[in-house]
Amino acid sequence: MFAAIKNQHKGVDVCINNAGLAQPEQLINGKSSGWKNMMDVNVLALSMCAREAYQSMKERNVDDGHIININSVGGYHVYPVPDLHFYMATKFAVTALTEGLRQELRAEKTHIRATSLSPGLVDTEFVSRLHSNEPEKVAAMYSEFKPLEPKDIASAVTYVLSAPPHVQPVDKSAGALNRAYCDS
């Protein structure tokens, strides 16, 4: 993927890691294959894309790039939803990886920024895929919380990208499920 980007666009200046998935695999009886799939997508793929984006920026002397990881409020708080406990563990990993990346970028004396955006429930196919065989659970989730819209996340990304180079938006109090949080 990054080779194709290099061929077509010379490289990456902004990387938005938005891929993520959850599978209803509880900790006490979940399938290892589901856990592995979530780790592969939510943690390893995100880390690999961040690494490749940084390398692309470094080789072209881009010093004002940005790596944005779309995280979750589940990366800051464990909610009482057993089907999502392993998923939340992967999002805690994204929180740690983003902070680690930020520290490594600082140590490299670069101005490339790393940001974690942590929304709650967003009106996408995420919940319907998670509970594809249980439409009543999907309906319950959407009746309990007013979800964010994808455009709300796009607005948060736009805000982060438009912030002056010396500004790192931070909100570590990821509490409400119907708000997008920004931690960078």
RAGIGI-V298532 format. One record per backbone hydrogen bond with DSSP energy under -1.0 kcal/mol. NH is the residue of the N-H (numbers start at 0). CO is the residue of the C=O. If there is no record, write none. Layout:
NH:CO ; NH:CO
//
This chain:
4:0 ; 5:1 ; 6:2 ; 7:3 ; 8:4 ; 9:5 ; 14:65 ; 16:67 ; 17:15 ; 24:22 ; 29:25 ; 34:30 ; 35:31 ; 36:32 ; 37:33 ; 38:34 ; 39:35 ; 40:36 ; 41:37 ; 42:38 ; 43:38 ; 44:39 ; 46:42 ; 47:43 ; 48:44 ; 49:45 ; 50:46 ; 51:47 ; 52:48 ; 53:49 ; 54:50 ; 55:51 ; 56:52 ; 57:53 ; 58:54 ; 60:57 ; 61:56 ; 65:12 ; 66:112 ; 67:14 ; 68:114 ; 69:16 ; 70:116 ; 72:118 ; 74:71 ; 75:72 ; 76:72 ; 80:78 ; 83:80 ; 84:81 ; 87:83 ; 88:84 ; 89:85 ; 90:86 ; 91:87 ; 92:88 ; 93:89 ; 94:90 ; 95:91 ; 96:92 ; 97:93 ; 98:94 ; 99:95 ; 100:96 ; 101:97 ; 102:98 ; 103:99 ; 104:100 ; 105:101 ; 106:102 ; 107:103 ; 108:105 ; 109:104 ; 112:64 ; 114:66 ; 115:182 ; 116:68 ; 117:180 ; 120:176 ; 122:147 ; 123:121 ; 128:124 ; 129:125 ; 130:126 ; 131:128 ; 133:130 ; 136:133 ; 137:133 ; 138:134 ; 139:135 ; 140:136 ; 141:137 ; 142:138 ; 143:139 ; 144:140 ; 147:120 ; 151:148 ; 152:148 ; 153:149 ; 154:150 ; 155:151 ; 156:152 ; 157:153 ; 158:154 ; 159:155 ; 160:156 ; 161:157 ; 166:163 ; 173:171 ; 174:172 ; 182:115 ; 183:168
//
